Amino acid sequence: MRTNIQTGGVEETRIFGLIEEAKITRKTFDGRMLDLEITLSDWVYR
């Protein structure tokens, strides 16, 4: 994703993703997913 923000005569361009990090925990013998953790980027909270 990309955005540009203009305030006070200054323009700032940022390129970022919505997901900062993801972790999947699976059973090794059958591949079944046990857990999924997703860390959203700071931008989502703003």
MODELLER restraints for C-alpha pairs under 7 A, 6 or more apart:
rsr = mdl.restraints
at = mdl.atoms
rsr.add(forms.Gaussian(group=physical.xy_distance, feature=features.Distance(at['CA:1:A'], at['CA:15:A']), mean=5.72, stdev=0.5))
rsr.add(forms.Gaussian(group=physical.xy_distance, feature=features.Distance(at['CA:1:A'], at['CA:16:A']), mean=5.38, stdev=0.5))
rsr.add(forms.Gaussian(group=physical.xy_distance, feature=features.Distance(at['CA:1:A'], at['CA:17:A']), mean=5.75, stdev=0.5))
rsr.add(forms.Gaussian(group=physical.xy_distance, feature=features.Distance(at['CA:2:A'], at['CA:14:A']), mean=5.82, stdev=0.5))
rsr.add(forms.Gaussian(group=physical.xy_distance, feature=features.Distance(at['CA:2:A'], at['CA:15:A']), mean=4.45, stdev=0.5))
rsr.add(forms.Gaussian(group=physical.xy_distance, feature=features.Distance(at['CA:2:A'], at['CA:16:A']), mean=6.38, stdev=0.5))
rsr.add(forms.Gaussian(group=physical.xy_distance, feature=features.Distance(at['CA:3:A'], at['CA:13:A']), mean=5.84, stdev=0.5))
rsr.add(forms.Gaussian(group=physical.xy_distance, feature=features.Distance(at['CA:3:A'], at['CA:14:A']), mean=5.70, stdev=0.5))
rsr.add(forms.Gaussian(group=physical.xy_distance, feature=features.Distance(at['CA:3:A'], at['CA:15:A']), mean=6.70, stdev=0.5))
rsr.add(forms.Gaussian(group=physical.xy_distance, feature=features.Distance(at['CA:4:A'], at['CA:11:A']), mean=6.63, stdev=0.5))
rsr.add(forms.Gaussian(group=physical.xy_distance, feature=features.Distance(at['CA:4:A'], at['CA:12:A']), mean=5.56, stdev=0.5))
rsr.add(forms.Gaussian(group=physical.xy_distance, feature=features.Distance(at['CA:4:A'], at['CA:13:A']), mean=4.36, stdev=0.5))
rsr.add(forms.Gaussian(group=physical.xy_distance, feature=features.Distance(at['CA:4:A'], at['CA:14:A']), mean=6.48, stdev=0.5))
rsr.add(forms.Gaussian(group=physical.xy_distance, feature=features.Distance(at['CA:5:A'], at['CA:11:A']), mean=5.57, stdev=0.5))
rsr.add(forms.Gaussian(group=physical.xy_distance, feature=features.Distance(at['CA:5:A'], at['CA:12:A']), mean=5.33, stdev=0.5))
rsr.add(forms.Gaussian(group=physical.xy_distance, feature=features.Distance(at['CA:5:A'], at['CA:13:A']), mean=6.56, stdev=0.5))
rsr.add(forms.Gaussian(group=physical.xy_distance, feature=features.Distance(at['CA:6:A'], at['CA:12:A']), mean=6.53, stdev=0.5))
rsr.add(forms.Gaussian(group=physical.xy_distance, feature=features.Distance(at['CA:17:A'], at['CA:41:A']), mean=7.00, stdev=0.5))
rsr.add(forms.Gaussian(group=physical.xy_distance, feature=features.Distance(at['CA:18:A'], at['CA:40:A']), mean=5.97, stdev=0.5))
rsr.add(forms.Gaussian(group=physical.xy_distance, feature=features.Distance(at['CA:18:A'], at['CA:41:A']), mean=5.42, stdev=0.5))
rsr.add(forms.Gaussian(group=physical.xy_distance, feature=features.Distance(at['CA:18:A'], at['CA:44:A']), mean=6.65, stdev=0.5))
rsr.add(forms.Gaussian(group=physical.xy_distance, feature=features.Distance(at['CA:19:A'], at['CA:38:A']), mean=6.99, stdev=0.5))
rsr.add(forms.Gaussian(group=physical.xy_distance, feature=features.Distance(at['CA:19:A'], at['CA:39:A']), mean=6.09, stdev=0.5))
rsr.add(forms.Gaussian(group=physical.xy_distance, feature=features.Distance(at['CA:19:A'], at['CA:40:A']), mean=4.57, stdev=0.5))
rsr.add(forms.Gaussian(group=physical.xy_distance, feature=features.Distance(at['CA:19:A'], at['CA:41:A']), mean=5.48, stdev=0.5))
rsr.add(forms.Gaussian(group=physical.xy_distance, feature=features.Distance(at['CA:20:A'], at['CA:39:A']), mean=5.45, stdev=0.5))
rsr.add(forms.Gaussian(group=physical.xy_distance, feature=features.Distance(at['CA:20:A'], at['CA:40:A']), mean=5.24, stdev=0.5))
rsr.add(forms.Gaussian(group=physical.xy_distance, feature=features.Distance(at['CA:20:A'], at['CA:41:A']), mean=4.87, stdev=0.5))
rsr.add(forms.Gaussian(group=physical.xy_distance, feature=features.Distance(at['CA:21:A'], at['CA:38:A']), mean=5.93, stdev=0.5))
rsr.add(forms.Gaussian(group=physical.xy_distance, feature=features.Distance(at['CA:21:A'], at['CA:39:A']), mean=5.12, stdev=0.5))
rsr.add(forms.Gaussian(group=physical.xy_distance, feature=features.Distance(at['CA:22:A'], at['CA:37:A']), mean=5.62, stdev=0.5))
rsr.add(forms.Gaussian(group=physical.xy_distance, feature=features.Distance(at['CA:22:A'], at['CA:38:A']), mean=4.45, stdev=0.5))
rsr.add(forms.Gaussian(group=physical.xy_distance, feature=features.Distance(at['CA:22:A'], at['CA:39:A']), mean=6.23, stdev=0.5))
rsr.add(forms.Gaussian(group=physical.xy_distance, feature=features.Distance(at['CA:23:A'], at['CA:36:A']), mean=5.79, stdev=0.5))
rsr.add(forms.Gaussian(group=physical.xy_distance, feature=features.Distance(at['CA:23:A'], at['CA:37:A']), mean=5.15, stdev=0.5))
rsr.add(forms.Gaussian(group=physical.xy_distance, feature=features.Distance(at['CA:23:A'], at['CA:38:A']), mean=6.57, stdev=0.5))
rsr.add(forms.Gaussian(group=physical.xy_distance, feature=features.Distance(at['CA:24:A'], at['CA:35:A']), mean=5.83, stdev=0.5))
rsr.add(forms.Gaussian(group=physical.xy_distance, feature=features.Distance(at['CA:24:A'], at['CA:36:A']), mean=4.67, stdev=0.5))
rsr.add(forms.Gaussian(group=physical.xy_distance, feature=features.Distance(at['CA:24:A'], at['CA:37:A']), mean=6.59, stdev=0.5))
rsr.add(forms.Gaussian(group=physical.xy_distance, feature=features.Distance(at['CA:25:A'], at['CA:33:A']), mean=5.99, stdev=0.5))
rsr.add(forms.Gaussian(group=physical.xy_distance, feature=features.Distance(at['CA:25:A'], at['CA:34:A']), mean=5.50, stdev=0.5))
rsr.add(forms.Gaussian(group=physical.xy_distance, feature=features.Distance(at['CA:25:A'], at['CA:35:A']), mean=5.05, stdev=0.5))
rsr.add(forms.Gaussian(group=physical.xy_distance, feature=features.Distance(at['CA:25:A'], at['CA:36:A']), mean=6.46, stdev=0.5))
rsr.add(forms.Gaussian(group=physical.xy_distance, feature=features.Distance(at['CA:26:A'], at['CA:32:A']), mean=5.43, stdev=0.5))
rsr.add(forms.Gaussian(group=physical.xy_distance, feature=features.Distance(at['CA:26:A'], at['CA:33:A']), mean=4.33, stdev=0.5))
rsr.add(forms.Gaussian(group=physical.xy_distance, feature=features.Distance(at['CA:26:A'], at['CA:34:A']), mean=5.29, stdev=0.5))
rsr.add(forms.Gaussian(group=physical.xy_distance, feature=features.Distance(at['CA:27:A'], at['CA:33:A']), mean=6.50, stdev=0.5))
rsr.add(forms.Gaussian(group=physical.xy_distance, feature=features.Distance(at['CA:27:A'], at['CA:34:A']), mean=6.84, stdev=0.5))
